[in-house]
Amino acid sequence: MDIYVGSRVRLCRTLKGLSQQKLAQALGLTFQQVQKYERGANRIGASRLFELSRILDVPPSFFFDGAPGGDGEPSAAPGLSEGDQTPFDSERLFRREILEFVRAYDKISDPAVRKRLFELVKAIGGQYSGKD
């Protein structure tokens, strides 16, 4: 679980465009400690996790969303267990083009434009994956 939570910290930090050094400064830690958290080498305590959620502007539950269940598989969301439960490869999110796309998308202030772009990308992606 520590590795999973650490990977979620890394994901969020990266998507926010923060370096380990900047996050460490905000937490009053060394960047090496942030590295240990992200690798799962050191367990993140509840108060530190709450502080991370505040700094990264996500709910504390973000760090556990999609966490593996007791059997090593992602937990099914209540009421959605019949749906597609294909494990998500979070490492793909760290590709430069995806990070740049997400950052650019996040800068779009008009909700209507954001929605249209989202629907367009979803439709194009569906053509290549065979899904809508």
C-alpha positions as CSV (number, residue, x, y, z in Angstrom):
1,M,0.0,0.0,0.0
2,D,2.9,2.4,0.8
3,I,4.2,2.0,-2.8
4,Y,0.8,2.7,-4.2
5,V,0.2,5.8,-2.1
6,G,3.7,7.0,-3.0
7,S,3.0,6.5,-6.7
8,R,-0.2,8.7,-6.3
9,V,1.9,11.4,-4.6
10,R,4.3,11.3,-7.5
11,L,1.5,11.3,-10.0
12,C,-0.2,14.4,-8.5
13,R,3.1,16.2,-7.9
14,T,4.1,15.7,-11.5
15,L,0.7,16.7,-12.9
16,K,0.9,19.9,-10.8
17,G,4.4,20.6,-12.3
18,L,6.1,20.5,-8.9
19,S,9.7,19.3,-8.5
20,Q,10.5,17.0,-5.5
21,Q,12.5,20.0,-4.1
22,K,9.5,22.4,-4.3
23,L,7.2,19.9,-2.6
24,A,9.8,19.2,0.0
25,Q,10.1,22.9,0.8
26,A,6.3,23.2,1.1
27,L,6.4,20.2,3.6
28,G,9.5,21.4,5.4
29,L,11.4,18.2,4.4
30,T,14.3,17.3,2.3
31,F,13.8,16.2,-1.3
32,Q,15.3,12.8,-0.3
33,Q,12.4,12.3,2.1
34,V,9.9,13.1,-0.7
35,Q,11.8,10.5,-2.9
36,K,11.4,7.9,-0.1
37,Y,7.7,8.7,0.2
38,E,7.2,8.4,-3.6
39,R,9.1,5.0,-3.8
40,G,7.1,3.7,-0.8
41,A,10.3,3.2,1.2
42,N,8.9,5.4,4.0
43,R,5.3,5.2,5.1
44,I,3.4,8.5,5.0
45,G,1.6,9.3,8.3
46,A,-2.0,10.5,8.4
47,S,-1.1,14.1,9.3
48,R,1.5,14.3,6.5
49,L,-0.9,12.8,4.0
50,F,-3.5,15.4,5.0
51,E,-0.8,18.1,4.5
52,L,0.1,16.7,1.1
53,S,-3.6,16.7,0.1
54,R,-3.8,20.4,1.0
55,I,-0.6,21.4,-0.8
56,L,-1.4,19.3,-3.9
57,D,-5.1,20.4,-3.8
58,V,-6.6,17.0,-3.9
59,P,-8.9,15.2,-1.3
60,P,-7.0,12.8,1.0
61,S,-8.9,9.9,-0.6
62,F,-7.1,10.7,-3.9
63,F,-4.1,8.8,-2.6
64,F,-6.1,5.6,-2.2
65,D,-8.4,5.8,-5.2
66,G,-8.0,2.5,-7.2
67,A,-5.7,1.0,-4.6
68,P,-5.3,-2.8,-4.9
69,G,-7.6,-4.9,-2.7
70,G,-6.6,-7.7,-0.5
71,D,-6.2,-10.0,-3.6
72,G,-3.7,-7.7,-5.4
73,E,-6.3,-6.5,-7.9
74,P,-7.8,-3.0,-8.0
75,S,-10.8,-2.7,-5.8
76,A,-14.2,-2.5,-7.6
77,A,-16.1,0.6,-6.8
78,P,-19.4,-0.1,-5.1
79,G,-22.1,-0.5,-7.7
80,L,-19.6,-0.6,-10.5
81,S,-18.2,-4.1,-10.1
82,E,-19.9,-5.3,-13.3
83,G,-18.1,-2.6,-15.3
84,D,-14.7,-2.7,-16.9
85,Q,-12.1,-3.1,-14.1
86,T,-9.1,-3.2,-16.3
87,P,-6.1,-2.1,-14.2
88,F,-4.9,1.4,-15.1
89,D,-1.2,1.9,-15.9
90,S,-0.3,5.1,-14.1
91,E,3.2,5.1,-15.5
92,R,1.8,6.1,-18.9
93,L,0.7,9.4,-17.3
94,F,4.3,10.4,-16.8
95,R,5.0,10.6,-20.6
96,R,5.9,14.2,-21.4
97,E,3.2,14.6,-24.1
98,I,0.5,13.6,-21.7
99,L,1.8,15.9,-18.9
100,E,1.9,18.8,-21.4
101,F,-1.6,18.0,-22.6
102,V,-3.0,17.9,-19.1
103,R,-1.3,21.1,-18.1
104,A,-2.6,22.9,-21.3
105,Y,-6.1,21.5,-20.8
106,D,-6.1,22.7,-17.2
107,K,-5.3,26.3,-18.4
108,I,-8.5,26.4,-20.4
109,S,-10.8,28.7,-18.4
110,D,-14.0,28.4,-20.5
111,P,-16.0,25.3,-19.3
112,A,-17.8,25.0,-22.6
113,V,-14.5,24.8,-24.5
114,R,-13.1,22.3,-22.0
115,K,-16.1,20.1,-22.4
116,R,-16.0,20.2,-26.2
117,L,-12.3,19.4,-26.3
118,F,-12.8,16.6,-23.8
119,E,-15.6,15.1,-26.0
120,L,-13.4,15.5,-29.1
121,V,-10.4,13.7,-27.5
122,K,-12.7,11.0,-26.1
123,A,-14.3,10.4,-29.6
124,I,-10.9,10.3,-31.3
125,G,-9.5,8.0,-28.7
126,G,-12.5,5.7,-29.1
127,Q,-11.7,5.3,-32.8
128,Y,-8.3,3.9,-31.9
129,S,-9.2,1.7,-29.0
130,G,-12.5,0.4,-30.3
131,K,-14.3,1.9,-27.4
132,D,-16.5,5.0,-27.1
